[in-house]
Amino acid sequence: MTDKFDKTPADEPPADSAVSKGAFIPPEQIKAIPVRHWGRWVSGVVVVALLGTLVYSFSQGDVNWGTVGDFVFDDRILAGMGRTVLISVLSMLVGLILGIVFAVMRLSKNPVTGAVSWLYIWFFRGTPVYVQLLLWFNLALIFPVLNLGFYKDEMVDVMTPFVVALLGLGLNEGAYMAEIVRAGIQSVDEGQTEASHALGMPTGKTMRRIVLPQAMRVIVPPTGNEFINLLKTSSLVSAVQYNELLRAATNIGSTSFAVMEMLLVASIWYLALTSVFSVGQYYVERYYARGSLRQLPPTPWQKVKANLAFGRPKGGVA
């Protein structure tokens, strides 16, 4: 009886074949032909042409670019830029603290704290930040004297431009951060809280040690966007006499009659600041994404190196 695993003569290679002689036949090399994306080239040419037209238009306009270069690093502009960063960072810290507090209050089962949090968010999100700044700036019209019992002073002396800017931007930002933090907290599975309570952890410690660290992955990206938006919104505090970047630029422009040039100087610094903080935001997001992504996205420097190496053969120099 023939075993079913025995080879039949038909299965054996011919006697004169290369396999029977022990020779190795390499597989045929695959020739991959990349797909040509003509639309990318066309759109790239169109965008470059439009950008060139825009640059040419500005070069032909009545703008003294020498004045722009002279005032970019002017001491008054640099001082105003420093105040812009200062008021933006402090306002963001105030907004972040208030956001955490009012988000926890909003999620509380206590109806009083929940209602107070809702009213705070409703008012400061429902009114423009410019109006809020003017309300704080003119607060002395309805409260001429601030009397706290242990402290008494004229309201006009209390509400300095810096205090007005900090309150106006910080309280407004706190309303938006409260909703961001609330969304982050609600993104954490309830089983995490139940497990921590089962281990005997109190509610406050559970929020600090369990819930908030996991919610950071959801909270960080919109918080970075809020800070960049706050950095630009800080230009509104020039209306309440705070000498930040825009006000410093407009003051110089009004005395030197280089209004447009100074606005361009302010725009250059706003672009520089937002670019720097955008890079910082990217790395913070990348740090908090370590526990949720299998592979972290490439950094901007890695992308640059990959683009520079595009089309270079692996075996040597092109």
Phi, psi and omega in degrees: 000132183278131179289142185290344179267356178291144180279142174268160178303332181291336181279342183280142180289155178302151184296330183265010182282163181290332181293319181294336179272359178085010180280147179258125180258111180291148178292153180292133182291134181280129178256101181275124179255113182294148178284133180275123179257087183292330180297326179294318179295318181296313180296323178297318178296319180296316181295317179297321179295316179295320178295319177297321177297319179295316179296319179296321180297317179291328179291334180268352180285168181276067180237128178273093183292337175295322177295321178300314179293327181290328186259359181300319182251028176294145183300322181291323178291317180294322177294318177295322177296321177297320178292326177297314178296318182298310183291330178290315181294314180295319178295323178292321177296316177298316180295323180292317178296312179296323180297317178295315182297311184285335175292318177294321177296321180295326181273354181291152177278354177285119183294332181290309180296323177296319180291319179297317179297318180296319180296318179299311181295319181298317183287310187283339172274338185271347179245145180295146180295330178295320178294320179297319177298318179292325177297314178293323183293327181256021182296335180293343179290334179248338175231085183297328184233135174265115182235106179256011183088299178270353181213132180218130181198164176292138183295327180293334177277333179282313183276072174287164178304324179293316180295319178299315180295318181294315180293315182298313181284319184293314180292322177294318180292327179299326179294318179289321180293330178298319179289325178293314180295321179298318177296322179293318179295319181289344178283344179279133182300139181295337178298332177295317179292317180297321179293319179293322176293325178295333178275000177093011180281134177291170185296316181298316179292324176299319180293319183285319189262337186246306191282306185299318177301324178283331180284345183300328180298329178271330185281323189298310184302309178292334177293320176298318177296321179296321180293319178295321177294321178295323179300322178281323180295337180300344178295340180290338183288354173297337179288342179251028172073013177278127189274069177269198189299310184295318181293322177298320180292318180291326177296317178294319180295325180287333180269332182259359181059027176246062187295309183293321180297320181287328174294325175292323176298315178298320179296321179299317181288324176296319177296319180295316181294314180295327178293316180297313181289334176293321176296317177298320177299320181299315183288328176294316177298320180295325180294315182280351178271001184298326184273356184242345181248141176292321181223126181291145178294154180294147177285164178304322179293322177295323177294321179297315179297322179294322179289325178291329180272003181294128179085356179278131180293147184289335185274352182176193183277140181292000000 
